[in-house]
């Protein structure tokens, strides 16, 4: 049975699914990244797939912060004291899919 391809190519799917490398995908902000030290602080955004060369989708990081700042009055939603105030839809890709982005 063929599994539905979720990313730009089957190689990227395999790498992400099998965690073969320090490469990740953040659905919340639609970003692919290389985790330089296997920690969330040291990451490098991937603009093109290293296997097939396809351009990565536009990051929604700035928009994510913008909406949370302007519509939900959160100055830094990544801080511990504001984490709990982030609406559930913004903790996944739901927020941007719902808006057709």
VEXDREN-2710 file (C-alpha; in Angstrom, 1 decimal):
% VEXDREN-2710
k/r/px/py/pz
1/UNK/0.0/0.0/0.0
2/UNK/1.4/3.4/-1.0
3/UNK/1.4/6.0/1.8
4/UNK/0.3/9.5/0.8
5/UNK/3.3/11.8/0.3
6/UNK/3.1/14.7/2.8
7/UNK/6.1/16.8/1.7
8/UNK/7.8/17.8/-1.5
9/UNK/9.3/14.4/-2.3
10/UNK/9.4/10.8/-0.9
11/UNK/12.9/11.3/0.3
12/UNK/11.9/14.3/2.5
13/UNK/8.9/12.2/3.8
14/UNK/11.3/9.3/4.7
15/UNK/13.8/11.5/6.4
16/UNK/11.1/13.2/8.5
17/UNK/9.2/10.1/9.3
18/UNK/12.2/7.9/10.2
19/UNK/14.1/10.8/11.9
20/UNK/17.2/9.8/10.0
21/UNK/18.7/13.3/10.2
22/UNK/18.3/16.4/12.3
23/UNK/15.8/17.8/9.9
24/UNK/12.3/18.8/11.0
25/UNK/9.1/20.4/9.9
26/UNK/7.1/22.9/12.0
27/UNK/3.5/22.7/10.7
28/UNK/2.5/25.6/13.0
29/UNK/4.6/28.1/11.0
30/UNK/5.1/25.9/7.8
31/UNK/8.9/25.8/8.0
32/UNK/11.4/23.1/7.3
33/UNK/14.6/23.3/9.3
34/UNK/17.9/21.7/10.2
35/UNK/18.3/21.3/13.9
36/UNK/22.0/22.1/14.4
37/UNK/22.4/20.8/18.0
38/UNK/19.2/18.8/18.3
39/UNK/17.7/21.7/20.3
40/UNK/14.9/24.1/19.3
41/UNK/17.1/27.2/19.8
42/UNK/19.7/26.3/17.2
43/UNK/17.9/25.8/13.9
44/UNK/18.5/26.8/10.3
45/UNK/15.5/27.3/8.0
46/UNK/15.6/25.2/4.8
47/UNK/14.5/27.2/1.7
48/UNK/14.9/24.4/-0.8
49/UNK/14.6/20.6/-0.4
50/UNK/18.1/19.1/-0.3
51/UNK/16.9/16.0/-2.2
52/UNK/14.6/17.2/-5.0
53/UNK/15.4/21.0/-5.0
54/UNK/11.8/22.1/-4.7
55/UNK/11.3/25.5/-3.1
56/UNK/9.9/25.2/0.4
57/UNK/6.6/26.9/1.1
58/UNK/6.7/30.5/2.4
59/UNK/7.2/30.6/6.1
60/UNK/4.3/31.9/8.2
61/UNK/6.3/32.7/11.3
62/UNK/5.9/36.5/11.1
63/UNK/2.2/36.2/10.4
64/UNK/1.8/33.8/13.3
65/UNK/3.4/36.3/15.7
66/UNK/1.6/39.2/14.1
67/UNK/-1.9/37.7/14.5
68/UNK/-1.2/36.6/18.1
69/UNK/0.1/40.1/19.0
70/UNK/-2.7/42.1/17.3
71/UNK/-5.7/39.9/17.7
72/UNK/-4.9/38.1/21.0
73/UNK/-2.7/40.7/22.7
74/UNK/0.3/38.3/23.2
75/UNK/3.6/40.1/23.0
76/UNK/5.7/36.9/23.0
77/UNK/3.6/33.7/22.7
78/UNK/6.7/31.6/23.1
79/UNK/7.3/32.7/26.7
80/UNK/6.1/30.4/29.5
81/UNK/3.7/32.9/31.0
82/UNK/1.9/33.4/27.6
83/UNK/2.1/29.9/26.3
84/UNK/-1.2/28.9/27.9
85/UNK/-3.0/31.9/26.4
86/UNK/-2.3/30.8/22.8
87/UNK/-5.5/29.6/21.2
88/UNK/-5.5/25.9/20.3
89/UNK/-5.8/26.5/16.6
90/UNK/-2.4/28.4/16.7
91/UNK/-0.6/25.3/18.2
92/UNK/-0.8/23.5/14.9
93/UNK/-1.3/24.1/11.1
94/UNK/-5.1/24.6/11.7
95/UNK/-4.9/28.4/11.9
96/UNK/-3.3/28.9/8.4
97/UNK/-5.2/26.1/6.7
98/UNK/-8.5/27.5/8.0
99/UNK/-7.5/30.9/6.4
100/UNK/-6.6/29.3/3.1
101/UNK/-2.9/30.2/3.3
END
